[in-house]
Amino acid sequence: MSLNDILSKYEPLDGFSFDDLLRDLNKLCEDCQSSLNLKAEILAMSFSEGGFKEWNSFYGPTSSWARKNTGELIHIPDKNDITSEILDYWLDRINKTDNPMLKMRYSGLVWDFGKLVTGIEPEFREVKTVFIKSAYDAVKKDKLEHPIIGVEYLECAILRAFSLNNKVLIDEGMNILIKYVSKYSEDQKPGIWALPLRLLIKHSKTIGAFEMNIICDNEDRFERLYKKCLDRGKETDVYAHLLIDEATLLADYYKLKNNNDKILDILSRTLEGVGQSFALRGAMWAQIMLEKMQDVYRRYNCDKQANRLYIEIQKLGSKVISEIIPNEISLPLDRKAMNDYFDYLLQGSNKEVLDTYILEYLPRLSVEKERQKEENAKAPLLDLAHTVIYDWAGMPISHIENGENGEKNKLSYGIYRRMLILSFLMQIHIEKMKEKGIYTYDSIIDRFKNSELIDDKQRIQLERGLKAYFDADYLVACHLLVPMFESSLRRLAALCGVEVMSANKEGGNEYKTMDVLLEKLKESKNIPDDVFIYFQNVFTDKFGWNIRNLISHGLLQSEAFNKTMADRIVHAFITLMMIKVEPMADNSNV
């Protein structure tokens, strides 16, 4: 079979898969090196449809990845494989084929990549018109594999008709789109029915003639979804998500019309509809949906309504705690290996043993990154999951997703989790040191003796905090030692020439927050990166342990002030005492 035979096979077909055509073309690939035409056809059919943001094009690569050693992005196929000869071939094929799907693809590729190949903005106005009309014709044939493909074709073609400011093509596309959506839209398929209203919101002046038709359709759908939530919400939550989708579309429209009363009515009914599934899906799901509704309210400047939902979220906290199922695991430990491990750690003088203890449980950023990478590799699906972090009262306080800062936040949370896991080793280590008289109140308080980082007037507070720690009164110890740590950090900053105060709006001064101080100390190179990450995670990172902020805002219950937390606070405090203060250079001319 020749190339012409294959193209002739697909020419009369109203609908087909480009993957099927590509497979047939690849059967001829032994001639690929000698046939420019075959190369051009294979390349044309290899691109994926639907939009590729990085290239600002409708056609994009089928697969992409980054080289491990260089980070270079690799695309298959790559737009850089398109030559002027291939572009000329596609231009020729536009005129030779009458098949709208083929004509659309050739003309679309020329539109997307013509400037890349020629180096200038070509006058492809005729080609652009061909692309739009071919997309319309392909949809009107109604032989596409799935209705969503037709929606994608129409969206791209109509938007490009807007770019040409061609009112005739815009109106033609909108007429086709409204009929197409009317035929294929189902309440369970927002991907089909959302496009007309999205286009109306963005281009209301140009397509105002279609406004009543589009709004009536969407308001009718909102009423149906709202009623389904009321009628079936106790047995399924599917309509809750669809109702929010439709509500936000309509709210966007009424925001354009400055109709706040309509927006509030829509969102109030949406909240009522979503609430029907709370009992079915449980308190965690309910909290997530209420947070989602808060975001929706805020999107339309309904801050009062959003803030009121905090009360409902808080009420669900106790139920969330009851829904969380503890997951316990047991690890077999080799007693001899454990004893050998601690015997090694307990070698040397008392000072050397304490120094070893401090360094042993100080997270190393490079090691933590490798551990995080290993965890992600072992559980790739878990790595993709949305993680919600709850406080002791069952309130959702943080969300970890795969967004812009996702990896950084996952690393912080991973360091925190691994510190918790290693806390049992830390406690064994401490008991071993206590048995040898190394880890005592006197030996620890000696670490703070004559330190410039401790205000003499606050030493009593420090002593009482450490005394409470060794008396196992961890609630008192944590409440006394955490603010003492922050005070010492502030003195370190001042001694290193870092500003500890900033001007406020009233013309006075106010102390910088602990997280800002840490950032400034890191910038000034007075805190090593590993120590910075450690202090940040333990005290101020909301994706880490975040002890300072949780205590300061009264967000911890009594049970949270346990030995694990107290051990870590004391460990961090002793680590701070090991930092040598570099004296500021004397730049005076005296």
Secondary structure, DSSP 8 states (H G I E B T S, - for coil): --HHHHHHHHTT-SS--HHHHHHHHHTTGGGTTT-HHHHHHHHHHHSB-S-BGGGTBSSB-SEEEE-TTT--EEEES-GGG--HHHHHHHHHHHHH---HHHHHHHHHHHHHHHHHHHSS----HHHHHHHHHHHHHHHHHT--SSHHHHHHHHHHHHHHHHHHT-HHHHHHHHHHHHHHHHHH--TT-HHHHSHHHHHHHHSTTTSGGGHHHHHHHHHHHHHHHHHHHHHHTTT--HHHHHHHHHHHHHHHHHHHTT-HHHHHHHHHHHHHHHHTTHHHH-HHHHHHHHHHHHHHHHHTT-HHHHHHHHHHHHHTHHHHHHH-----------HHHHHHHHHHHT-S-HHHHHHHHHHHTS--HHHHHHHHHHHHHH-HHHHHS-EEEE-TTS-EEEEE-SSTTHHHHHHHHHHHHHHHHHHHHHHHHHHHHHHTT-SSHHHHHGGGTT-TTS-GGGHHHHHHHHHHHHTT-HHHHHHHHHHHHHHHHHHHHHHTT---EEE-TTSSEEE--HHHHHHHHHHTTSS-HHHHHHHIIIII-TTS--HHHHHHTT---GGGSSHHHHHHHHHHHHHHHTS-----------
